[in-house]
Amino acid sequence: MDVHNPEQRSKNMRAIKSTATKAEVTLAKGLWNLGYRYRKNNKKVFGKPDFTFKKLKIVIFVHSEFFHSKY
């Protein structure tokens, strides 16, 4: 049972970021400083990974525990 009405729940969910989270930004800066070039949130790749390295054929998904503040 949801404790919020549909309007409040909708407002809350709109406020949650799906990209550019603290974990993603930190990783992106680190990869860029190491000289790795990547594509972010590539819609052409199944699952829309957070980072795609086309030449290396590698993708990275960044999962953080947003609701538990562990990011």
mmCIF file as Biopython writes it, N, C-alpha, C and O atoms, coordinates in Angstrom:
data_model
#
loop_
_atom_site.group_PDB
_atom_site.id
_atom_site.type_symbol
_atom_site.label_atom_id
_atom_site.label_alt_id
_atom_site.label_comp_id
_atom_site.label_asym_id
_atom_site.label_entity_id
_atom_site.label_seq_id
_atom_site.pdbx_PDB_ins_code
_atom_site.Cartn_x
_atom_site.Cartn_y
_atom_site.Cartn_z
_atom_site.occupancy
_atom_site.B_iso_or_equiv
_atom_site.auth_seq_id
_atom_site.auth_asym_id
_atom_site.pdbx_PDB_model_num
ATOM 1   N N  . MET A ? 1  ? 0.845  -1.178 0.000   1.0 0.0 1  A 1 
ATOM 2   C CA . MET A ? 1  ? 0.000  0.000  0.000   1.0 0.0 1  A 1 
ATOM 3   C C  . MET A ? 1  ? 0.888  1.239  0.000   1.0 0.0 1  A 1 
ATOM 4   O O  . MET A ? 1  ? 1.786  1.364  0.833   1.0 0.0 1  A 1 
ATOM 5   N N  . ASP A ? 2  ? 0.646  2.126  -0.907  1.0 0.0 2  A 1 
ATOM 6   C CA . ASP A ? 2  ? 1.414  3.354  -1.023  1.0 0.0 2  A 1 
ATOM 7   C C  . ASP A ? 2  ? 0.884  4.377  -0.024  1.0 0.0 2  A 1 
ATOM 8   O O  . ASP A ? 2  ? -0.328 4.537  0.123   1.0 0.0 2  A 1 
ATOM 9   N N  . VAL A ? 3  ? 1.795  5.069  0.663   1.0 0.0 3  A 1 
ATOM 10  C CA . VAL A ? 3  ? 1.387  6.059  1.660   1.0 0.0 3  A 1 
ATOM 11  C C  . VAL A ? 3  ? 1.107  7.425  1.028   1.0 0.0 3  A 1 
ATOM 12  O O  . VAL A ? 3  ? 0.583  8.320  1.691   1.0 0.0 3  A 1 
ATOM 13  N N  . HIS A ? 4  ? 1.457  7.586  -0.260  1.0 0.0 4  A 1 
ATOM 14  C CA . HIS A ? 4  ? 1.225  8.855  -0.955  1.0 0.0 4  A 1 
ATOM 15  C C  . HIS A ? 4  ? 0.089  8.706  -1.954  1.0 0.0 4  A 1 
ATOM 16  O O  . HIS A ? 4  ? -0.170 7.620  -2.472  1.0 0.0 4  A 1 
ATOM 17  N N  . ASN A ? 5  ? -0.577 9.812  -2.211  1.0 0.0 5  A 1 
ATOM 18  C CA . ASN A ? 5  ? -1.588 9.793  -3.267  1.0 0.0 5  A 1 
ATOM 19  C C  . ASN A ? 5  ? -0.865 9.819  -4.622  1.0 0.0 5  A 1 
ATOM 20  O O  . ASN A ? 5  ? 0.323  10.141 -4.668  1.0 0.0 5  A 1 
ATOM 21  N N  . PRO A ? 6  ? -1.542 9.493  -5.711  1.0 0.0 6  A 1 
ATOM 22  C CA . PRO A ? 6  ? -0.877 9.418  -7.018  1.0 0.0 6  A 1 
ATOM 23  C C  . PRO A ? 6  ? -0.172 10.704 -7.440  1.0 0.0 6  A 1 
ATOM 24  O O  . PRO A ? 6  ? 0.889  10.641 -8.060  1.0 0.0 6  A 1 
ATOM 25  N N  . GLU A ? 7  ? -0.727 11.849 -7.124  1.0 0.0 7  A 1 
ATOM 26  C CA . GLU A ? 7  ? -0.094 13.114 -7.497  1.0 0.0 7  A 1 
ATOM 27  C C  . GLU A ? 7  ? 1.226  13.313 -6.751  1.0 0.0 7  A 1 
ATOM 28  O O  . GLU A ? 7  ? 2.222  13.723 -7.346  1.0 0.0 7  A 1 
ATOM 29  N N  . GLN A ? 8  ? 1.231  13.023 -5.452  1.0 0.0 8  A 1 
ATOM 30  C CA . GLN A ? 8  ? 2.450  13.175 -4.655  1.0 0.0 8  A 1 
ATOM 31  C C  . GLN A ? 8  ? 3.501  12.164 -5.093  1.0 0.0 8  A 1 
ATOM 32  O O  . GLN A ? 8  ? 4.680  12.503 -5.189  1.0 0.0 8  A 1 
ATOM 33  N N  . ARG A ? 9  ? 3.091  10.929 -5.359  1.0 0.0 9  A 1 
ATOM 34  C CA . ARG A ? 9  ? 4.027  9.901  -5.816  1.0 0.0 9  A 1 
ATOM 35  C C  . ARG A ? 9  ? 4.648  10.306 -7.146  1.0 0.0 9  A 1 
ATOM 36  O O  . ARG A ? 9  ? 5.850  10.129 -7.348  1.0 0.0 9  A 1 
ATOM 37  N N  . SER A ? 10 ? 3.851  10.840 -8.042  1.0 0.0 10 A 1 
ATOM 38  C CA . SER A ? 10 ? 4.347  11.292 -9.337  1.0 0.0 10 A 1 
ATOM 39  C C  . SER A ? 10 ? 5.374  12.407 -9.168  1.0 0.0 10 A 1 
ATOM 40  O O  . SER A ? 10 ? 6.409  12.410 -9.833  1.0 0.0 10 A 1 
ATOM 41  N N  . LYS A ? 11 ? 5.087  13.344 -8.284  1.0 0.0 11 A 1 
ATOM 42  C CA . LYS A ? 11 ? 6.018  14.442 -8.014  1.0 0.0 11 A 1 
ATOM 43  C C  . LYS A ? 11 ? 7.332  13.906 -7.457  1.0 0.0 11 A 1 
ATOM 44  O O  . LYS A ? 11 ? 8.403  14.350 -7.871  1.0 0.0 11 A 1 
ATOM 45  N N  . ASN A ? 12 ? 7.264  12.965 -6.531  1.0 0.0 12 A 1 
ATOM 46  C CA . ASN A ? 12 ? 8.469  12.376 -5.941  1.0 0.0 12 A 1 
ATOM 47  C C  . ASN A ? 12 ? 9.306  11.652 -6.992  1.0 0.0 12 A 1 
ATOM 48  O O  . ASN A ? 12 ? 10.526 11.807 -7.034  1.0 0.0 12 A 1 
ATOM 49  N N  . MET A ? 13 ? 8.656  10.868 -7.832  1.0 0.0 13 A 1 
ATOM 50  C CA . MET A ? 13 ? 9.385  10.086 -8.830  1.0 0.0 13 A 1 
ATOM 51  C C  . MET A ? 13 ? 10.013 10.980 -9.896  1.0 0.0 13 A 1 
ATOM 52  O O  . MET A ? 13 ? 11.077 10.647 -10.418 1.0 0.0 13 A 1 
ATOM 53  N N  . ARG A ? 14 ? 9.385  12.101 -10.230 1.0 0.0 14 A 1 
ATOM 54  C CA . ARG A ? 14 ? 9.970  13.034 -11.195 1.0 0.0 14 A 1 
ATOM 55  C C  . ARG A ? 14 ? 11.253 13.652 -10.656 1.0 0.0 14 A 1 
ATOM 56  O O  . ARG A ? 14 ? 12.132 14.022 -11.435 1.0 0.0 14 A 1 
ATOM 57  N N  . ALA A ? 15 ? 11.376 13.769 -9.351  1.0 0.0 15 A 1 
ATOM 58  C CA . ALA A ? 15 ? 12.542 14.398 -8.740  1.0 0.0 15 A 1 
ATOM 59  C C  . ALA A ? 15 ? 13.756 13.471 -8.695  1.0 0.0 15 A 1 
ATOM 60  O O  . ALA A ? 15 ? 14.873 13.933 -8.463  1.0 0.0 15 A 1 
ATOM 61  N N  . ILE A ? 16 ? 13.554 12.183 -8.911  1.0 0.0 16 A 1 
ATOM 62  C CA . ILE A ? 16 ? 14.651 11.219 -8.845  1.0 0.0 16 A 1 
ATOM 63  C C  . ILE A ? 16 ? 15.402 11.222 -10.169 1.0 0.0 16 A 1 
ATOM 64  O O  . ILE A ? 16 ? 14.814 10.999 -11.227 1.0 0.0 16 A 1 
ATOM 65  N N  . LYS A ? 17 ? 16.712 11.477 -10.102 1.0 0.0 17 A 1 
ATOM 66  C CA . LYS A ? 17 ? 17.526 11.524 -11.304 1.0 0.0 17 A 1 
ATOM 67  C C  . LYS A ? 17 ? 17.849 10.113 -11.780 1.0 0.0 17 A 1 
ATOM 68  O O  . LYS A ? 17 ? 18.102 9.221  -10.969 1.0 0.0 17 A 1 
ATOM 69  N N  . SER A ? 18 ? 17.839 9.914  -13.093 1.0 0.0 18 A 1 
ATOM 70  C CA . SER A ? 18 ? 18.217 8.615  -13.634 1.0 0.0 18 A 1 
ATOM 71  C C  . SER A ? 18 ? 19.603 8.657  -14.257 1.0 0.0 18 A 1 
ATOM 72  O O  . SER A ? 18 ? 20.211 7.610  -14.482 1.0 0.0 18 A 1 
ATOM 73  N N  . THR A ? 19 ? 20.108 9.844  -14.535 1.0 0.0 19 A 1 
ATOM 74  C CA . THR A ? 19 ? 21.459 9.997  -15.067 1.0 0.0 19 A 1 
ATOM 75  C C  . THR A ? 19 ? 22.163 11.099 -14.295 1.0 0.0 19 A 1 
ATOM 76  O O  . THR A ? 19 ? 21.534 11.873 -13.574 1.0 0.0 19 A 1 
ATOM 77  N N  . ALA A ? 20 ? 23.469 11.155 -14.458 1.0 0.0 20 A 1 
ATOM 78  C CA . ALA A ? 20 ? 24.313 12.158 -13.802 1.0 0.0 20 A 1 
ATOM 79  C C  . ALA A ? 20 ? 24.217 12.075 -12.284 1.0 0.0 20 A 1 
ATOM 80  O O  . ALA A ? 20 ? 24.188 13.096 -11.598 1.0 0.0 20 A 1 
ATOM 81  N N  . THR A ? 21 ? 24.167 10.853 -11.769 1.0 0.0 21 A 1 
ATOM 82  C CA . THR A ? 21 ? 24.189 10.673 -10.325 1.0 0.0 21 A 1 
ATOM 83  C C  . THR A ? 21 ? 25.610 10.912 -9.825  1.0 0.0 21 A 1 
ATOM 84  O O  . THR A ? 21 ? 26.543 10.976 -10.625 1.0 0.0 21 A 1 
ATOM 85  N N  . LYS A ? 22 ? 25.779 11.041 -8.542  1.0 0.0 22 A 1 
ATOM 86  C CA . LYS A ? 22 ? 27.099 11.298 -7.969  1.0 0.0 22 A 1 
ATOM 87  C C  . LYS A ? 22 ? 28.080 10.193 -8.356  1.0 0.0 22 A 1 
ATOM 88  O O  . LYS A ? 22 ? 29.233 10.474 -8.685  1.0 0.0 22 A 1 
ATOM 89  N N  . ALA A ? 23 ? 27.633 8.950  -8.319  1.0 0.0 23 A 1 
ATOM 90  C CA . ALA A ? 23 ? 28.500 7.825  -8.679  1.0 0.0 23 A 1 
ATOM 91  C C  . ALA A ? 23 ? 28.913 7.902  -10.149 1.0 0.0 23 A 1 
ATOM 92  O O  . ALA A ? 23 ? 30.075 7.658  -10.473 1.0 0.0 23 A 1 
ATOM 93  N N  . GLU A ? 24 ? 27.987 8.233  -11.032 1.0 0.0 24 A 1 
ATOM 94  C CA . GLU A ? 24 ? 28.297 8.338  -12.459 1.0 0.0 24 A 1 
ATOM 95  C C  . GLU A ? 24 ? 29.272 9.475  -12.737 1.0 0.0 24 A 1 
ATOM 96  O O  . GLU A ? 24 ? 30.222 9.302  -13.501 1.0 0.0 24 A 1 
ATOM 97  N N  . VAL A ? 25 ? 29.050 10.613 -12.138 1.0 0.0 25 A 1 
ATOM 98  C CA . VAL A ? 25 ? 29.911 11.773 -12.370 1.0 0.0 25 A 1 
ATOM 99  C C  . VAL A ? 25 ? 31.325 11.492 -11.869 1.0 0.0 25 A 1 
ATOM 100 O O  . VAL A ? 25 ? 32.298 11.842 -12.537 1.0 0.0 25 A 1 
ATOM 101 N N  . THR A ? 26 ? 31.448 10.868 -10.709 1.0 0.0 26 A 1 
ATOM 102 C CA . THR A ? 26 ? 32.759 10.535 -10.155 1.0 0.0 26 A 1 
ATOM 103 C C  . THR A ? 26 ? 33.502 9.573  -11.073 1.0 0.0 26 A 1 
ATOM 104 O O  . THR A ? 26 ? 34.680 9.774  -11.364 1.0 0.0 26 A 1 
ATOM 105 N N  . LEU A ? 27 ? 32.820 8.534  -11.525 1.0 0.0 27 A 1 
ATOM 106 C CA . LEU A ? 27 ? 33.439 7.563  -12.426 1.0 0.0 27 A 1 
ATOM 107 C C  . LEU A ? 27 ? 33.808 8.211  -13.753 1.0 0.0 27 A 1 
ATOM 108 O O  . LEU A ? 27 ? 34.885 7.948  -14.288 1.0 0.0 27 A 1 
ATOM 109 N N  . ALA A ? 28 ? 32.939 9.048  -14.290 1.0 0.0 28 A 1 
ATOM 110 C CA . ALA A ? 28 ? 33.203 9.714  -15.566 1.0 0.0 28 A 1 
ATOM 111 C C  . ALA A ? 28 ? 34.453 10.579 -15.489 1.0 0.0 28 A 1 
ATOM 112 O O  . ALA A ? 28 ? 35.280 10.557 -16.401 1.0 0.0 28 A 1 
ATOM 113 N N  . LYS A ? 29 ? 34.595 11.333 -14.420 1.0 0.0 29 A 1 
ATOM 114 C CA . LYS A ? 29 ? 35.783 12.181 -14.256 1.0 0.0 29 A 1 
ATOM 115 C C  . LYS A ? 29 ? 37.045 11.340 -14.169 1.0 0.0 29 A 1 
ATOM 116 O O  . LYS A ? 29 ? 38.067 11.680 -14.765 1.0 0.0 29 A 1 
ATOM 117 N N  . GLY A ? 30 ? 36.974 10.241 -13.425 1.0 0.0 30 A 1 
ATOM 118 C CA . GLY A ? 30 ? 38.129 9.362  -13.297 1.0 0.0 30 A 1 
ATOM 119 C C  . GLY A ? 30 ? 38.526 8.730  -14.620 1.0 0.0 30 A 1 
ATOM 120 O O  . GLY A ? 30 ? 39.709 8.696  -14.960 1.0 0.0 30 A 1 
ATOM 121 N N  . LEU A ? 31 ? 37.559 8.234  -15.362 1.0 0.0 31 A 1 
ATOM 122 C CA . LEU A ? 31 ? 37.844 7.619  -16.662 1.0 0.0 31 A 1 
ATOM 123 C C  . LEU A ? 31 ? 38.424 8.638  -17.634 1.0 0.0 31 A 1 
ATOM 124 O O  . LEU A ? 31 ? 39.378 8.344  -18.355 1.0 0.0 31 A 1 
ATOM 125 N N  . TRP A ? 32 ? 37.846 9.835  -17.651 1.0 0.0 32 A 1 
ATOM 126 C CA . TRP A ? 32 ? 38.322 10.884 -18.558 1.0 0.0 32 A 1 
ATOM 127 C C  . TRP A ? 32 ? 39.762 11.278 -18.212 1.0 0.0 32 A 1 
ATOM 128 O O  . TRP A ? 32 ? 40.590 11.452 -19.106 1.0 0.0 32 A 1 
ATOM 129 N N  . ASN A ? 33 ? 40.058 11.417 -16.918 1.0 0.0 33 A 1 
ATOM 130 C CA . ASN A ? 33 ? 41.411 11.785 -16.492 1.0 0.0 33 A 1 
ATOM 131 C C  . ASN A ? 33 ? 42.435 10.706 -16.820 1.0 0.0 33 A 1 
ATOM 132 O O  . ASN A ? 33 ? 43.615 11.008 -17.003 1.0 0.0 33 A 1 
ATOM 133 N N  . LEU A ? 34 ? 41.995 9.446  -16.896 1.0 0.0 34 A 1 
ATOM 134 C CA . LEU A ? 34 ? 42.886 8.346  -17.273 1.0 0.0 34 A 1 
ATOM 135 C C  . LEU A ? 34 ? 43.031 8.216  -18.788 1.0 0.0 34 A 1 
ATOM 136 O O  . LEU A ? 34 ? 43.789 7.375  -19.271 1.0 0.0 34 A 1 
ATOM 137 N N  . GLY A ? 35 ? 42.316 9.035  -19.525 1.0 0.0 35 A 1 
ATOM 138 C CA . GLY A ? 35 ? 42.439 9.040  -20.973 1.0 0.0 35 A 1 
ATOM 139 C C  . GLY A ? 35 ? 41.441 8.167  -21.707 1.0 0.0 35 A 1 
ATOM 140 O O  . GLY A ? 35 ? 41.541 8.013  -22.925 1.0 0.0 35 A 1 
ATOM 141 N N  . TYR A ? 36 ? 40.485 7.595  -21.002 1.0 0.0 36 A 1 
ATOM 142 C CA . TYR A ? 36 ? 39.466 6.765  -21.649 1.0 0.0 36 A 1 
ATOM 143 C C  . TYR A ? 36 ? 38.370 7.653  -22.210 1.0 0.0 36 A 1 
ATOM 144 O O  . TYR A ? 36 ? 37.875 8.556  -21.536 1.0 0.0 36 A 1 
ATOM 145 N N  . ARG A ? 37 ? 38.000 7.386  -23.448 1.0 0.0 37 A 1 
ATOM 146 C CA . ARG A ? 37 ? 36.918 8.134  -24.082 1.0 0.0 37 A 1 
ATOM 147 C C  . ARG A ? 37 ? 35.732 7.192  -24.235 1.0 0.0 37 A 1 
ATOM 148 O O  . ARG A ? 37 ? 35.897 6.026  -24.591 1.0 0.0 37 A 1 
ATOM 149 N N  . TYR A ? 38 ? 34.565 7.693  -23.971 1.0 0.0 38 A 1 
ATOM 150 C CA . TYR A ? 38 ? 33.381 6.853  -23.883 1.0 0.0 38 A 1 
ATOM 151 C C  . TYR A ? 38 ? 32.160 7.596  -24.388 1.0 0.0 38 A 1 
ATOM 152 O O  . TYR A ? 38 ? 32.200 8.803  -24.623 1.0 0.0 38 A 1 
ATOM 153 N N  . ARG A ? 39 ? 31.095 6.868  -24.547 1.0 0.0 39 A 1 
ATOM 154 C CA . ARG A ? 39 ? 29.794 7.448  -24.868 1.0 0.0 39 A 1 
ATOM 155 C C  . ARG A ? 39 ? 28.891 7.176  -23.677 1.0 0.0 39 A 1 
ATOM 156 O O  . ARG A ? 39 ? 28.854 6.057  -23.165 1.0 0.0 39 A 1 
ATOM 157 N N  . LYS A ? 40 ? 28.163 8.194  -23.232 1.0 0.0 40 A 1 
ATOM 158 C CA . LYS A ? 40 ? 27.286 8.040  -22.070 1.0 0.0 40 A 1 
ATOM 159 C C  . LYS A ? 40 ? 25.859 7.738  -22.506 1.0 0.0 40 A 1 
ATOM 160 O O  . LYS A ? 40 ? 25.354 8.317  -23.468 1.0 0.0 40 A 1 
ATOM 161 N N  . ASN A ? 41 ? 25.211 6.812  -21.776 1.0 0.0 41 A 1 
ATOM 162 C CA . ASN A ? 41 ? 23.795 6.479  -21.967 1.0 0.0 41 A 1 
ATOM 163 C C  . ASN A ? 41 ? 23.457 6.219  -23.436 1.0 0.0 41 A 1 
ATOM 164 O O  . ASN A ? 41 ? 22.530 6.808  -23.991 1.0 0.0 41 A 1 
ATOM 165 N N  . ASN A ? 42 ? 24.228 5.328  -24.046 1.0 0.0 42 A 1 
ATOM 166 C CA . ASN A ? 42 ? 24.086 5.005  -25.460 1.0 0.0 42 A 1 
ATOM 167 C C  . ASN A ? 42 ? 22.782 4.247  -25.707 1.0 0.0 42 A 1 
ATOM 168 O O  . ASN A ? 42 ? 22.643 3.095  -25.295 1.0 0.0 42 A 1 
ATOM 169 N N  . LYS A ? 43 ? 21.843 4.882  -26.370 1.0 0.0 43 A 1 
ATOM 170 C CA . LYS A ? 43 ? 20.532 4.276  -26.623 1.0 0.0 43 A 1 
ATOM 171 C C  . LYS A ? 43 ? 20.591 3.174  -27.677 1.0 0.0 43 A 1 
ATOM 172 O O  . LYS A ? 43 ? 19.663 2.372  -27.788 1.0 0.0 43 A 1 
ATOM 173 N N  . LYS A ? 44 ? 21.682 3.128  -28.455 1.0 0.0 44 A 1 
ATOM 174 C CA . LYS A ? 44 ? 21.807 2.116  -29.503 1.0 0.0 44 A 1 
ATOM 175 C C  . LYS A ? 44 ? 22.225 0.757  -28.950 1.0 0.0 44 A 1 
ATOM 176 O O  . LYS A ? 44 ? 22.127 -0.254 -29.645 1.0 0.0 44 A 1 
ATOM 177 N N  . VAL A ? 45 ? 22.684 0.730  -27.717 1.0 0.0 45 A 1 
ATOM 178 C CA . VAL A ? 45 ? 23.126 -0.515 -27.087 1.0 0.0 45 A 1 
ATOM 179 C C  . VAL A ? 45 ? 22.025 -1.000 -26.155 1.0 0.0 45 A 1 
ATOM 180 O O  . VAL A ? 45 ? 21.443 -0.217 -25.404 1.0 0.0 45 A 1 
ATOM 181 N N  . PHE A ? 46 ? 21.742 -2.310 -26.210 1.0 0.0 46 A 1 
ATOM 182 C CA . PHE A ? 46 ? 20.679 -2.885 -25.392 1.0 0.0 46 A 1 
ATOM 183 C C  . PHE A ? 46 ? 20.925 -2.608 -23.910 1.0 0.0 46 A 1 
ATOM 184 O O  . PHE A ? 46 ? 22.030 -2.829 -23.415 1.0 0.0 46 A 1 
ATOM 185 N N  . GLY A ? 47 ? 19.934 -2.141 -23.222 1.0 0.0 47 A 1 
ATOM 186 C CA . GLY A ? 47 ? 20.027 -1.850 -21.796 1.0 0.0 47 A 1 
ATOM 187 C C  . GLY A ? 47 ? 20.441 -0.427 -21.490 1.0 0.0 47 A 1 
ATOM 188 O O  . GLY A ? 47 ? 20.420 -0.015 -20.330 1.0 0.0 47 A 1 
ATOM 189 N N  . LYS A ? 48 ? 20.822 0.345  -22.523 1.0 0.0 48 A 1 
ATOM 190 C CA . LYS A ? 48 ? 21.242 1.746  -22.365 1.0 0.0 48 A 1 
ATOM 191 C C  . LYS A ? 48 ? 22.268 1.889  -21.230 1.0 0.0 48 A 1 
ATOM 192 O O  . LYS A ? 48 ? 21.989 2.517  -20.209 1.0 0.0 48 A 1 
ATOM 193 N N  . PRO A ? 49 ? 23.473 1.292  -21.423 1.0 0.0 49 A 1 
ATOM 194 C CA . PRO A ? 49 ? 24.502 1.357  -20.378 1.0 0.0 49 A 1 
ATOM 195 C C  . PRO A ? 49 ? 24.943 2.795  -20.094 1.0 0.0 49 A 1 
ATOM 196 O O  . PRO A ? 49 ? 24.805 3.684  -20.934 1.0 0.0 49 A 1 
ATOM 197 N N  . ASP A ? 50 ? 25.472 2.994  -18.896 1.0 0.0 50 A 1 
ATOM 198 C CA . ASP A ? 50 ? 25.914 4.327  -18.496 1.0 0.0 50 A 1 
ATOM 199 C C  . ASP A ? 50 ? 27.153 4.766  -19.274 1.0 0.0 50 A 1 
ATOM 200 O O  . ASP A ? 50 ? 27.279 5.939  -19.626 1.0 0.0 50 A 1 
ATOM 201 N N  . PHE A ? 51 ? 28.065 3.837  -19.545 1.0 0.0 51 A 1 
ATOM 202 C CA . PHE A ? 51 ? 29.281 4.133  -20.303 1.0 0.0 51 A 1 
ATOM 203 C C  . PHE A ? 51 ? 29.493 3.045  -21.347 1.0 0.0 51 A 1 
ATOM 204 O O  . PHE A ? 51 ? 29.358 1.857  -21.053 1.0 0.0 51 A 1 
ATOM 205 N N  . THR A ? 52 ? 29.826 3.458  -22.573 1.0 0.0 52 A 1 
ATOM 206 C CA . THR A ? 52 ? 30.085 2.517  -23.657 1.0 0.0 52 A 1 
ATOM 207 C C  . THR A ? 52 ? 31.446 2.841  -24.256 1.0 0.0 52 A 1 
ATOM 208 O O  . THR A ? 52 ? 31.728 3.985  -24.614 1.0 0.0 52 A 1 
ATOM 209 N N  . PHE A ? 53 ? 32.288 1.810  -24.359 1.0 0.0 53 A 1 
ATOM 210 C CA . PHE A ? 53 ? 33.592 1.926  -24.995 1.0 0.0 53 A 1 
ATOM 211 C C  . PHE A ? 53 ? 33.525 1.096  -26.270 1.0 0.0 53 A 1 
ATOM 212 O O  . PHE A ? 53 ? 33.735 -0.116 -26.238 1.0 0.0 53 A 1 
ATOM 213 N N  . LYS A ? 54 ? 33.231 1.748  -27.388 1.0 0.0 54 A 1 
ATOM 214 C CA . LYS A ? 54 ? 32.974 1.039  -28.637 1.0 0.0 54 A 1 
ATOM 215 C C  . LYS A ? 54 ? 34.195 0.246  -29.102 1.0 0.0 54 A 1 
ATOM 216 O O  . LYS A ? 54 ? 34.066 -0.924 -29.461 1.0 0.0 54 A 1 
ATOM 217 N N  . LYS A ? 55 ? 35.369 0.862  -29.101 1.0 0.0 55 A 1 
ATOM 218 C CA . LYS A ? 55 ? 36.580 0.184  -29.579 1.0 0.0 55 A 1 
ATOM 219 C C  . LYS A ? 55 ? 36.945 -1.012 -28.709 1.0 0.0 55 A 1 
ATOM 220 O O  . LYS A ? 55 ? 37.431 -2.024 -29.213 1.0 0.0 55 A 1 
ATOM 221 N N  . LEU A ? 56 ? 36.713 -0.898 -27.413 1.0 0.0 56 A 1 
ATOM 222 C CA . LEU A ? 56 ? 37.051 -1.982 -26.485 1.0 0.0 56 A 1 
ATOM 223 C C  . LEU A ? 56 ? 35.934 -3.015 -26.355 1.0 0.0 56 A 1 
ATOM 224 O O  . LEU A ? 56 ? 36.132 -4.085 -25.780 1.0 0.0 56 A 1 
ATOM 225 N N  . LYS A ? 57 ? 34.751 -2.686 -26.897 1.0 0.0 57 A 1 
ATOM 226 C CA . LYS A ? 57 ? 33.563 -3.543 -26.785 1.0 0.0 57 A 1 
ATOM 227 C C  . LYS A ? 57 ? 33.236 -3.844 -25.321 1.0 0.0 57 A 1 
ATOM 228 O O  . LYS A ? 57 ? 33.012 -4.989 -24.927 1.0 0.0 57 A 1 
ATOM 229 N N  . ILE A ? 58 ? 33.220 -2.765 -24.537 1.0 0.0 58 A 1 
ATOM 230 C CA . ILE A ? 58 ? 32.938 -2.861 -23.102 1.0 0.0 58 A 1 
ATOM 231 C C  . ILE A ? 58 ? 31.847 -1.853 -22.755 1.0 0.0 58 A 1 
ATOM 232 O O  . ILE A ? 58 ? 31.821 -0.744 -23.288 1.0 0.0 58 A 1 
ATOM 233 N N  . VAL A ? 59 ? 30.958 -2.248 -21.864 1.0 0.0 59 A 1 
ATOM 234 C CA . VAL A ? 59 ? 29.966 -1.322 -21.329 1.0 0.0 59 A 1 
ATOM 235 C C  . VAL A ? 59 ? 30.031 -1.359 -19.807 1.0 0.0 59 A 1 
ATOM 236 O O  . VAL A ? 59 ? 30.434 -2.361 -19.216 1.0 0.0 59 A 1 
ATOM 237 N N  . ILE A ? 60 ? 29.634 -0.266 -19.186 1.0 0.0 60 A 1 
ATOM 238 C CA . ILE A ? 60 ? 29.597 -0.178 -17.725 1.0 0.0 60 A 1 
ATOM 239 C C  . ILE A ? 60 ? 28.216 0.319  -17.315 1.0 0.0 60 A 1 
ATOM 240 O O  . ILE A ? 60 ? 27.718 1.322  -17.827 1.0 0.0 60 A 1 
ATOM 241 N N  . PHE A ? 61 ? 27.613 -0.403 -16.384 1.0 0.0 61 A 1 
ATOM 242 C CA . PHE A ? 61 ? 26.368 0.027  -15.760 1.0 0.0 61 A 1 
ATOM 243 C C  . PHE A ? 61 ? 26.705 0.472  -14.340 1.0 0.0 61 A 1 
ATOM 244 O O  . PHE A ? 61 ? 27.323 -0.283 -13.589 1.0 0.0 61 A 1 
ATOM 245 N N  . VAL A ? 62 ? 26.311 1.671  -13.968 1.0 0.0 62 A 1 
ATOM 246 C CA . VAL A ? 62 ? 26.565 2.183  -12.623 1.0 0.0 62 A 1 
ATOM 247 C C  . VAL A ? 62 ? 25.268 2.056  -11.833 1.0 0.0 62 A 1 
ATOM 248 O O  . VAL A ? 62 ? 24.275 2.718  -12.132 1.0 0.0 62 A 1 
ATOM 249 N N  . HIS A ? 63 ? 25.295 1.202  -10.832 1.0 0.0 63 A 1 
ATOM 250 C CA . HIS A ? 63 ? 24.121 1.011  -9.983  1.0 0.0 63 A 1 
ATOM 251 C C  . HIS A ? 63 ? 24.454 1.523  -8.591  1.0 0.0 63 A 1 
ATOM 252 O O  . HIS A ? 63 ? 25.438 1.097  -7.987  1.0 0.0 63 A 1 
ATOM 253 N N  . SER A ? 64 ? 23.653 2.418  -8.094  1.0 0.0 64 A 1 
ATOM 254 C CA . SER A ? 64 ? 23.852 2.925  -6.740  1.0 0.0 64 A 1 
ATOM 255 C C  . SER A ? 64 ? 22.564 2.730  -5.961  1.0 0.0 64 A 1 
ATOM 256 O O  . SER A ? 64 ? 21.488 2.576  -6.540  1.0 0.0 64 A 1 
ATOM 257 N N  . GLU A ? 65 ? 22.683 2.738  -4.674  1.0 0.0 65 A 1 
ATOM 258 C CA . GLU A ? 65 ? 21.517 2.562  -3.814  1.0 0.0 65 A 1 
ATOM 259 C C  . GLU A ? 65 ? 20.968 3.938  -3.465  1.0 0.0 65 A 1 
ATOM 260 O O  . GLU A ? 65 ? 21.183 4.450  -2.366  1.0 0.0 65 A 1 
ATOM 261 N N  . PHE A ? 66 ? 20.257 4.526  -4.420  1.0 0.0 66 A 1 
ATOM 262 C CA . PHE A ? 66 ? 19.769 5.888  -4.261  1.0 0.0 66 A 1 
ATOM 263 C C  . PHE A ? 66 ? 18.921 6.056  -3.009  1.0 0.0 66 A 1 
ATOM 264 O O  . PHE A ? 66 ? 19.108 7.005  -2.248  1.0 0.0 66 A 1 
ATOM 265 N N  . PHE A ? 67 ? 17.990 5.133  -2.797  1.0 0.0 67 A 1 
ATOM 266 C CA . PHE A ? 67 ? 17.050 5.296  -1.697  1.0 0.0 67 A 1 
ATOM 267 C C  . PHE A ? 67 ? 17.696 5.079  -0.334  1.0 0.0 67 A 1 
ATOM 268 O O  . PHE A ? 67 ? 17.112 5.426  0.692   1.0 0.0 67 A 1 
ATOM 269 N N  . HIS A ? 68 ? 18.913 4.499  -0.319  1.0 0.0 68 A 1 
ATOM 270 C CA . HIS A ? 68 ? 19.607 4.270  0.943   1.0 0.0 68 A 1 
ATOM 271 C C  . HIS A ? 68 ? 20.792 5.218  1.101   1.0 0.0 68 A 1 
ATOM 272 O O  . HIS A ? 68 ? 21.594 5.064  2.023   1.0 0.0 68 A 1 
ATOM 273 N N  . SER A ? 69 ? 20.904 6.187  0.212   1.0 0.0 69 A 1 
ATOM 274 C CA . SER A ? 69 ? 21.973 7.196  0.237   1.0 0.0 69 A 1 
ATOM 275 C C  . SER A ? 69 ? 23.356 6.573  0.194   1.0 0.0 69 A 1 
ATOM 276 O O  . SER A ? 69 ? 24.289 7.081  0.815   1.0 0.0 69 A 1 
ATOM 277 N N  . LYS A ? 70 ? 23.494 5.468  -0.540  1.0 0.0 70 A 1 
ATOM 278 C CA . LYS A ? 70 ? 24.808 4.829  -0.690  1.0 0.0 70 A 1 
ATOM 279 C C  . LYS A ? 70 ? 25.241 4.959  -2.139  1.0 0.0 70 A 1 
ATOM 280 O O  . LYS A ? 70 ? 25.194 3.999  -2.909  1.0 0.0 70 A 1 
ATOM 281 N N  . TYR A ? 71 ? 25.656 6.141  -2.489  1.0 0.0 71 A 1 
ATOM 282 C CA . TYR A ? 71 ? 26.117 6.402  -3.841  1.0 0.0 71 A 1 
ATOM 283 C C  . TYR A ? 71 ? 27.364 7.212  -3.740  1.0 0.0 71 A 1 
ATOM 284 O O  . TYR A ? 71 ? 27.955 7.567  -4.760  1.0 0.0 71 A 1 
#
